[in-house]
Amino acid sequence: ASPHALHLSGSTCACENGYFFDSEAATASESCQPCPSFCAECTSAGCLQCESADGVINNSGVCQCNPIGFYIHSSSGKLECSKCHDFCTVCNGSLHTECSACNSSMGMVLSGTCLLY
């Protein structure tokens, strides 16, 4: 982490957004550690706020897209979530052929495609 990420906030040391204060760091220049990917605010335990309004924090304290109905589309290095095709509840892309699970009106997934009952 860069040493300039550490600053005084009132009477305590704080880190810039995107970093958390590591009280066990060996030196002051190591005291601000980067948050996990796609995280705007965090502690050593994990993310408190995602950098994108689309993000949700999972049980491991990591920002991700809502796994129901959305997939990660991160070409810019930022967390961007896009909606699955209407046939899908879980997907890895926007096409009707990129489903991992189907919505209740559809049947099973065959090679990524939801089929009608």
C-alpha positions in Angstrom: 0.0 0.0 0.0 1.2 3.5 -0.6 2.2 5.5 2.5 0.0 8.5 1.5 -3.1 6.3 2.1 -2.7 6.9 5.9 -3.9 10.2 7.3 -5.1 11.7 10.5 -8.9 11.8 11.1 -9.5 13.7 14.2 -7.2 12.1 16.7 -6.9 8.7 15.1 -5.1 7.3 12.0 -7.3 6.4 9.1 -6.8 5.2 5.6 -8.2 6.5 2.3 -11.2 4.8 0.8 -10.3 1.5 -0.7 -7.9 0.7 2.2 -8.2 -0.5 5.7 -6.0 0.2 8.7 -3.9 -2.8 9.8 -3.0 -2.1 13.5 -0.5 -5.1 13.4 1.5 -3.7 10.5 5.3 -3.6 11.0 5.7 -0.1 9.7 3.6 3.0 9.1 4.0 2.6 5.3 2.4 -0.9 5.6 -0.4 0.1 7.9 -3.0 0.8 5.1 -3.8 -2.4 3.2 -5.9 -2.5 0.0 -9.5 -3.7 0.3 -10.6 -6.7 -1.7 -11.5 -6.2 -5.4 -14.6 -4.1 -6.1 -14.7 -2.9 -2.5 -14.9 0.8 -1.6 -14.8 0.5 2.2 -13.6 -2.4 4.3 -12.0 -3.7 7.4 -9.6 -6.6 7.9 -12.7 -8.9 8.1 -13.9 -7.9 4.6 -15.9 -5.5 2.6 -18.4 -3.0 4.2 -19.5 -1.3 1.0 -19.1 -2.2 -2.7 -17.8 0.4 -5.1 -20.8 -0.3 -7.3 -24.5 0.0 -6.4 -24.9 -3.3 -8.3 -22.7 -5.1 -5.9 -23.7 -7.3 -2.9 -21.4 -8.5 -0.2 -21.2 -12.3 0.0 -20.6 -14.4 3.2 -16.9 -14.2 2.7 -17.0 -10.4 2.8 -16.3 -10.0 -0.9 -18.3 -7.8 -3.4 -20.0 -9.7 -6.2 -23.0 -9.3 -8.4 -26.2 -10.7 -7.1 -26.0 -14.3 -8.0 -29.7 -14.5 -8.8 -30.5 -12.8 -12.1 -27.1 -11.1 -12.7 -23.6 -11.8 -13.9 -20.4 -9.9 -13.6 -19.5 -7.8 -16.7 -16.2 -6.1 -15.7 -14.4 -4.9 -18.7 -13.4 -1.6 -17.0 -11.8 -3.1 -13.9 -14.8 -2.0 -11.9 -17.7 -4.2 -10.8 -20.4 -4.0 -13.4 -23.4 -6.3 -13.1 -25.6 -7.1 -16.1 -29.0 -8.8 -16.1 -29.3 -12.4 -17.2 -31.6 -13.3 -20.1 -35.3 -13.6 -18.9 -35.1 -17.4 -19.2 -32.3 -17.6 -16.7 -32.1 -17.2 -12.9 -28.3 -17.9 -12.8 -26.1 -17.2 -15.8 -22.6 -16.3 -17.0 -23.7 -13.9 -19.8 -26.7 -12.1 -21.3 -27.7 -14.7 -24.0 -30.4 -17.3 -23.6 -27.6 -19.9 -24.2 -25.6 -18.8 -21.2 -27.8 -20.1 -18.4 -26.8 -22.2 -15.4 -30.3 -22.3 -13.9 -33.6 -21.6 -15.4 -36.6 -19.5 -14.2 -39.6 -21.4 -12.9 -41.5 -21.2 -16.3 -38.7 -22.9 -18.1 -37.4 -26.5 -17.8 -33.9 -27.8 -17.6 -30.6 -26.5 -18.8 -29.2 -28.3 -21.8 -25.7 -27.0 -22.8 -26.5 -23.6 -21.2 -29.9 -23.2 -22.8 -33.2 -23.3 -20.8 -35.8 -25.5 -22.4 -39.6 -25.3 -22.1 -41.2 -28.2 -20.1 
